[in-house]
Amino acid sequence: MTDLLRFSLAQWRLESEMRIEDAYKWCYHATQGGEHAITSPDGPRRWLEREWPTLSAPMTGETLILPLRPDGKIVRLNLRPYRSKGGSPELLLNAFVSSAKSFRSDKTAFLLVWNELGAELEKGNLGKIERTGWERLDKETARSRYPAIDHSTGFASVRIPAYRVLTGSIAKRLTATLGAG
């Protein structure tokens, strides 16, 4: 088992609402970064402008940064804690675009960890992450060469995900600005 899958499984065990779509999305982000979310030059700005005013206070246990890999090269920066600490949407936008441009995605790494997950699920389900769901989703996504997908309805309704995928180094620089005035 790769370090990425071992690390991910440990994190997923802490999240009771994780389903196969959420595990796929985690693996996708951990190996592909956030480039897929930039479909047009002004798309990320419009997305953030729509989302920013709707953010509530941080949820119980919601961390500012959630590493997606054991080496910390890719993280999710959770928007609610970032905003509540005085984070700047403009700096966040710049960090997101810079991260997407600088991270080298690796489809082979995604397929490796995704297939490792499938093999691991042959030993038994991990909470709501089930082998039958893996088989279904693998078949669906393989047709389109494994694209980015949305979170599961169950996870989205409970966790209301609001984050941006950043490189760890850019996230560290961005969060260093919090409270700096």
PyMOL commands that set and color helices and strands:
alter all, ss='L'
color gray80, all
select helices_A, chain A and resi 3-12+20-32+35-37+43-54+79-84+89-102+107-121+131-142+153-159+168-176
alter helices_A, ss='H'
color red, helices_A
select strands_A, chain A and resi 65-67+74-78+163-167
alter strands_A, ss='S'
color yellow, strands_A
deselect
rebuild
show_as cartoon
